[in-house]
Amino acid sequence: MSSLMGNKQVQEVGDNSCAIQVHGDYKAGLSYRDVKDICVDLIQANFPILQEQAKIQSMQYVEEFASKFFNKIKDQDYDNTQARLKNPDVQASINSSIIHVARMTDKSHQDILCELLAEKIKEQEDEKNILLNDAIDVMTKISKNQIKFLTFINLMRKVSKIIDYGDRKEIHPDPQIQFNYFENEIPQIIGNDIYKIDAFLLAHKGLIIGNSLKHYTTSSTALLKSRTQIDISEYQSEQKIEENDNLSTQFPKLTRIIKSFGFDTISEFDHCVITSIGYEIAQAHLKNCKVISSN
């Protein structure tokens, strides 16, 4: 049994799930075996009566998750990591993630969960930890398509092409670089395998604010025009996106994404405002895809 775990007890933590209660001090450096044993112990505690075939399949994905999780945290500050792994709140988040992986196997969001857990282990601020708890919890209840939609909003609104001057960062002034970002880089990140989303459902899960009373102050068309210097003033945000209109002609790939997600107008899309929880999930996805740094 892992030295990381010390003396262990299975403890009920609500929602018919279990956590491993940790006692004692760490006796060795953090290893993959330590992390794997935590994950295996938790899955055995939560699913004690799985049939053998189901248990083998679940364990395969749990061990895969443990390997990815270890690779995310192995280079973090050792003292902080070992202390945080003994924290009941962190263990509850690991527990929730493992239950999801064991249940959903190949449909689980292992990589994003690992990013969120690694962020949680580094984070000391209470409010950010609560936010990460919510993000980890809702990750077990959303689809890959919904994650892509959150990422799309995030790329449009929260991620920018910048110049780093050392003492400050500024939006890159080159319109061609900005055009390439919106029309080529974003579509490449999102991909083609997307379909209509249910904005009401995403709002219900606390990932967007999707109602007619809330929208981004700067419209997407104004943002595109400002960054790329391309005149798309012939298109009005309230009008239906058509194949040969001013917007679609200038940004065909970007408008394809917006329409594929189920929006007929830019105005409808601009009323989907990403929440802090949705932002954390989108950022974790971008870190996992190496689009932004994990540091």
RODO-2510 file (C-alpha; in nm, 4 decimals, decimal comma):
residues 295
     n   res          X          Y          Z
     1     m     0,0000     0,0000     0,0000
     2     s     0,1231     0,3479    -0,0807
     3     s     0,3345     0,5299     0,1743
     4     l     0,1518     0,8417     0,0630
     5     m    -0,1668     0,7167     0,2193
     6     g    -0,0310     0,6312     0,5637
     7     n    -0,2921     0,4474     0,7738
     8     k    -0,6224     0,4636     0,5901
     9     q    -0,9872     0,4407     0,6803
    10     v    -1,2837     0,4411     0,4458
    11     q    -1,5105     0,7297     0,5380
    12     e    -1,8535     0,8222     0,4017
    13     v    -1,8645     1,1766     0,2667
    14     g    -2,2218     1,2023     0,1385
    15     d    -2,3926     1,1292    -0,1925
    16     n    -2,3322     0,7586    -0,1289
    17     s    -1,9602     0,8018    -0,1978
    18     c    -1,6478     0,7355     0,0048
    19     a    -1,3159     0,9027     0,0684
    20     i    -0,9908     0,7751     0,2133
    21     q    -0,9079     0,9244     0,5501
    22     v    -0,5340     0,9838     0,5755
    23     h    -0,3238     0,9714     0,8908
    24     g     0,0474     0,9970     0,9514
    25     d     0,3297     1,1601     0,7590
    26     y     0,4715     1,1039     0,4162
    27     k     0,7673     0,8701     0,4225
    28     a     0,8925     0,8903     0,0629
    29     g     0,8952     1,1092    -0,2444
    30     l     0,5821     1,1295    -0,4544
    31     s     0,5677     0,8482    -0,7082
    32     y     0,3263     0,7153    -0,9659
    33     r     0,2630     0,4154    -0,7384
    34     d     0,1478     0,6512    -0,4631
    35     v    -0,1019     0,8288    -0,6856
    36     k    -0,2200     0,5059    -0,8465
    37     d    -0,2838     0,3501    -0,5034
    38     i    -0,4943     0,6484    -0,3991
    39     c    -0,7082     0,6106    -0,7107
    40     v    -0,7381     0,2327    -0,6796
    41     d    -0,8277     0,2516    -0,3095
    42     l    -1,0985     0,5076    -0,3814
    43     i    -1,2538     0,3071    -0,6627
    44     q    -1,2560    -0,0110    -0,4559
    45     a    -1,4217     0,1761    -0,1696
    46     n    -1,6894     0,3264    -0,3941
    47     f    -1,7604     0,0227    -0,6118
    48     p    -1,7098    -0,2821    -0,3891
    49     i    -1,9567    -0,5088    -0,5716
    50     l    -1,8859    -0,4437    -0,9369
    51     q    -1,8970    -0,7592    -1,1454
    52     e    -1,5510    -0,8779    -1,2464
    53     q    -1,5739    -0,7769    -1,6120
    54     a    -1,7017    -0,4300    -1,5272
    55     k    -1,4367    -0,3925    -1,2555
    56     i    -1,1566    -0,4811    -1,4991
    57     q    -1,2801    -0,2242    -1,7494
    58     s    -1,3244     0,0463    -1,4854
    59     m    -0,9834    -0,0206    -1,3326
    60     q    -0,8179     0,0115    -1,6723
    61     y    -0,9477     0,3659    -1,7083
    62     v    -0,8835     0,4541    -1,3439
    63     e    -0,5183     0,3505    -1,3776
    64     e    -0,4934     0,5530    -1,6982
    65     f    -0,6393     0,8506    -1,5117
    66     a    -0,3921     0,7994    -1,2261
    67     s    -0,1007     0,8078    -1,4701
    68     k    -0,2223     1,1322    -1,6282
    69     f    -0,2897     1,2874    -1,2891
    70     f     0,0577     1,1970    -1,1649
    71     n     0,2191     1,3505    -1,4740
    72     k     0,0312     1,6746    -1,4049
    73     i     0,1411     1,7077    -1,0431
    74     k     0,4855     1,5418    -1,0308
    75     d     0,6720     1,8671    -1,0985
    76     q     0,4716     2,0808    -0,8569
    77     d     0,6111     2,1911    -0,5220
    78     y     0,6613     1,8665    -0,3301
    79     d     0,5783     1,9875     0,0212
    80     n     0,2612     2,1608    -0,0932
    81     t     0,1544     1,8630    -0,3038
    82     q     0,1910     1,6105    -0,0247
    83     a     0,0039     1,8381     0,2144
    84     r    -0,2761     1,9049    -0,0328
    85     l    -0,3211     1,5376    -0,1185
    86     k    -0,3989     1,4768     0,2486
    87     n    -0,6602     1,7536     0,2468
    88     p    -1,0189     1,6144     0,2686
    89     d    -1,1453     1,8707     0,0177
    90     v    -0,8838     1,7668    -0,2397
    91     q    -0,9535     1,3990    -0,1772
    92     a    -1,3250     1,4575    -0,2271
    93     s    -1,2503     1,6160    -0,5657
    94     i    -1,0255     1,3241    -0,6620
    95     n    -1,3006     1,0898    -0,5461
    96     s    -1,5623     1,2625    -0,7618
    97     s    -1,3311     1,2493    -1,0633
    98     i    -1,2517     0,8808    -1,0192
    99     i    -1,6181     0,7856    -0,9850
   100     h    -1,6838     0,9672    -1,3136
   101     v    -1,3940     0,7919    -1,4886
   102     a    -1,5019     0,4515    -1,3555
   103     r    -1,8616     0,5003    -1,4684
   104     m    -1,8055     0,6662    -1,8063
   105     t    -1,4745     0,4937    -1,9016
   106     d    -1,3924     0,6028    -2,2587
   107     k    -1,6507     0,8849    -2,2464
   108     s    -1,4981     1,0448    -1,9373
   109     h    -1,3113     1,3752    -1,9517
   110     q    -0,9903     1,2491    -1,7926
   111     d    -0,7488     1,5098    -1,9260
   112     i    -0,9553     1,8127    -1,8280
   113     l    -1,0276     1,6679    -1,4842
   114     c    -0,6536     1,6185    -1,4344
   115     e    -0,5906     1,9832    -1,5260
   116     l    -0,8566     2,1021    -1,2803
   117     l    -0,7257     1,8762    -1,0029
   118     a    -0,3671     1,9902    -1,0618
   119     e    -0,4866     2,3503    -1,0403
   120     k    -0,6723     2,2705    -0,7186
   121     i    -0,3612     2,1207    -0,5610
   122     k    -0,1679     2,4422    -0,6345
   123     e    -0,4478     2,6745    -0,5257
   124     q    -0,4672     2,8043    -0,1668
   125     e    -0,7409     3,0670    -0,1984
   126     d    -1,0776     2,9531    -0,0617
   127     e    -1,2970     3,1150    -0,3271
   128     k    -1,0902     2,9735    -0,6159
   129     n    -1,0995     2,6288    -0,4528
   130     i    -1,4787     2,6421    -0,4298
   131     l    -1,4917     2,7459    -0,7950
   132     l    -1,2696     2,4520    -0,8916
   133     n    -1,4903     2,2191    -0,6854
   134     d    -1,7909     2,3329    -0,8875
   135     a    -1,6014     2,2930    -1,2152
   136     i    -1,4904     1,9388    -1,1255
   137     d    -1,8408     1,8459    -1,0171
   138     v    -2,0101     1,9725    -1,3337
   139     m    -1,7421     1,8128    -1,5544
   140     t    -1,9028     1,4775    -1,4782
   141     k    -2,2312     1,6003    -1,6267
   142     i    -2,1401     1,7687    -1,9558
   143     s    -2,0547     1,6553    -2,3067
   144     k    -1,7494     1,7111    -2,5248
   145     n    -1,9596     1,9353    -2,7492
   146     q    -2,0554     2,1544    -2,4531
   147     i    -1,6894     2,1807    -2,3523
   148     k    -1,6033     2,2904    -2,7068
   149     f    -1,8722     2,5580    -2,6955
   150     l    -1,7419     2,6971    -2,3675
   151     t    -1,3930     2,6924    -2,5156
   152     f    -1,5171     2,8786    -2,8229
   153     i    -1,6671     3,1586    -2,6142
   154     n    -1,3493     3,1716    -2,4086
   155     l    -1,1292     3,1963    -2,7184
   156     m    -1,3452     3,4755    -2,8562
   157     r    -1,3713     3,6747    -2,5344
   158     k    -1,0981     3,5826    -2,2864
   159     v    -0,7967     3,4764    -2,4955
   160     s    -0,6097     3,7204    -2,7188
   161     k    -0,3020     3,7447    -2,9385
   162     i    -0,0703     3,9666    -2,7376
   163     i     0,2783     4,1121    -2,7283
   164     d     0,4683     4,0586    -2,4027
   165     y     0,6933     4,3549    -2,3267
   166     g     0,8080     4,2088    -1,9958
   167     d     0,6639     4,4800    -1,7751
   168     r     0,3296     4,4760    -1,9582
   169     k     0,1238     4,2849    -2,2126
   170     e    -0,0741     4,4430    -2,4925
   171     i    -0,3119     4,3234    -2,7617
   172     h    -0,1086     4,2541    -3,0758
   173     p    -0,1612     4,5500    -3,3111
   174     d    -0,1107     4,3581    -3,6380
   175     p    -0,4555     4,3099    -3,8002
   176     q    -0,3352     4,0142    -4,0093
   177     i    -0,2201     3,8258    -3,6991
   178     q    -0,5568     3,8952    -3,5387
   179     f    -0,7421     3,7794    -3,8504
   180     n    -0,5425     3,4566    -3,8574
   181     y    -0,6294     3,3972    -3,4917
   182     f    -1,0047     3,4385    -3,5374
   183     e    -1,0429     3,2795    -3,8801
   184     n    -0,7812     3,0030    -3,8680
   185     e    -0,6488     2,9303    -3,5183
   186     i    -0,9832     2,9236    -3,3378
   187     p    -1,1525     2,6970    -3,5974
   188     q    -0,8528     2,4623    -3,5832
   189     i    -0,8813     2,4350    -3,2045
   190     i    -1,2594     2,3792    -3,2088
   191     g    -1,2605     2,1377    -3,5028
   192     n    -1,5481     2,0232    -3,7217
   193     d    -1,7189     1,7717    -3,4937
   194     i    -1,9651     2,0123    -3,3318
   195     y    -2,3422     2,0434    -3,3258
   196     k    -2,6249     2,2511    -3,1812
   197     i    -2,6001     2,3166    -2,8094
   198     d    -2,8801     2,3663    -2,5587
   199     a    -2,8070     2,7077    -2,4090
   200     f    -3,0805     2,6658    -2,1480
   201     l    -2,9165     2,3462    -2,0218
   202     l    -2,5751     2,5104    -2,0012
   203     a    -2,7284     2,7999    -1,8092
   204     h    -2,9025     2,5534    -1,5759
   205     k    -2,5641     2,3977    -1,4996
   206     g    -2,4158     2,7378    -1,4220
   207     l    -2,1768     2,7454    -1,7186
   208     i    -2,3242     3,0398    -1,9076
   209     i    -2,5674     3,3193    -1,8392
   210     g    -2,8084     3,2633    -2,1232
   211     n    -3,0979     3,5060    -2,1181
   212     s    -3,2121     3,8121    -2,3070
   213     l    -3,1162     4,0458    -2,0227
   214     k    -2,7437     3,9658    -2,0245
   215     h    -2,5004     3,9997    -2,3145
   216     y    -2,1473     4,1105    -2,3893
   217     t    -2,1169     4,4888    -2,4084
   218     t    -1,9012     4,4677    -2,7201
   219     s    -2,0665     4,2599    -2,9908
   220     s    -1,8696     3,9890    -3,1675
   221     t    -1,8884     4,1861    -3,4925
   222     a    -1,7505     4,4978    -3,3234
   223     l    -1,4743     4,2881    -3,1648
   224     l    -1,3783     4,1352    -3,5003
   225     k    -1,3788     4,4711    -3,6753
   226     s    -1,1700     4,6323    -3,4004
   227     r    -0,9059     4,3583    -3,3926
   228     t    -0,8788     4,2766    -3,7648
   229     q    -0,9650     4,6167    -3,9184
   230     i    -1,1974     4,4368    -4,1629
   231     d    -1,5132     4,6273    -4,2418
   232     i    -1,8157     4,4056    -4,1728
   233     s    -2,0518     4,6914    -4,0989
   234     e    -2,2946     4,5727    -4,3681
   235     y    -2,3871     4,2863    -4,1377
   236     q    -2,6066     4,3765    -3,8405
   237     s    -2,5890     4,1542    -3,5312
   238     e    -2,9655     4,0966    -3,5277
   239     q    -2,9901     3,9750    -3,8858
   240     k    -2,9791     3,6070    -3,9797
   241     i    -2,6391     3,4811    -4,0876
   242     e    -2,6509     3,3952    -4,4586
   243     e    -2,3916     3,2195    -4,6699
   244     n    -2,2962     3,5188    -4,8832
   245     d    -2,3493     3,8047    -4,6399
   246     n    -2,0732     4,0455    -4,5392
   247     l    -1,9812     3,8525    -4,2231
   248     s    -1,9760     3,5052    -4,3808
   249     t    -1,7731     3,6285    -4,6765
   250     q    -1,5015     3,7753    -4,4555
   251     f    -1,5068     3,5090    -4,1799
   252     p    -1,6456     3,1868    -4,3354
   253     k    -1,4855     2,9448    -4,0875
   254     l    -1,5855     3,1455    -3,7816
   255     t    -1,9469     3,1852    -3,8925
   256     r    -1,9637     2,8121    -3,9717
   257     i    -1,8798     2,7406    -3,6068
   258     i    -2,1415     2,9837    -3,4775
   259     k    -2,4096     2,8337    -3,7025
   260     s    -2,3027     2,4765    -3,6199
   261     f    -2,3574     2,5500    -3,2509
   262     g    -2,7139     2,6466    -3,3411
   263     f    -2,7150     3,0273    -3,3602
   264     d    -2,8838     3,2069    -3,6487
   265     t    -2,7642     3,5527    -3,5505
   266     i    -2,4597     3,7030    -3,3819
   267     s    -2,6926     3,8676    -3,1310
   268     e    -2,8147     3,5264    -3,0102
   269     f    -2,4564     3,4068    -2,9694
   270     d    -2,3538     3,7236    -2,7831
   271     h    -2,6233     3,6546    -2,5228
   272     c    -2,4324     3,3446    -2,4083
   273     v    -2,2038     3,4932    -2,1438
   274     i    -1,9563     3,2485    -1,9923
   275     t    -1,9538     3,2157    -1,6110
   276     s    -1,6522     3,1703    -1,3861
   277     i    -1,7161     2,7939    -1,3720
   278     g    -1,7421     2,7719    -1,7503
   279     y    -1,4220     2,9751    -1,7789
   280     e    -1,2275     2,7355    -1,5547
   281     i    -1,3388     2,4373    -1,7651
   282     a    -1,2523     2,6143    -2,0912
   283     q    -0,9113     2,7177    -1,9591
   284     a    -0,8385     2,3607    -1,8443
   285     h    -0,9276     2,2336    -2,1917
   286     l    -0,6963     2,4888    -2,3557
   287     k    -0,4132     2,3985    -2,1188
   288     n    -0,4598     2,0322    -2,1976
   289     c    -0,4475     2,1129    -2,5713
   290     k    -0,1269     2,3159    -2,5137
   291     v    -0,2944     2,6290    -2,6496
   292     i    -0,2130     2,8206    -2,3308
   293     s     0,0455     2,7572    -2,0624
   294     s    -0,0330     2,5597    -1,7459
   295     n     0,1850     2,7924    -1,5417
***
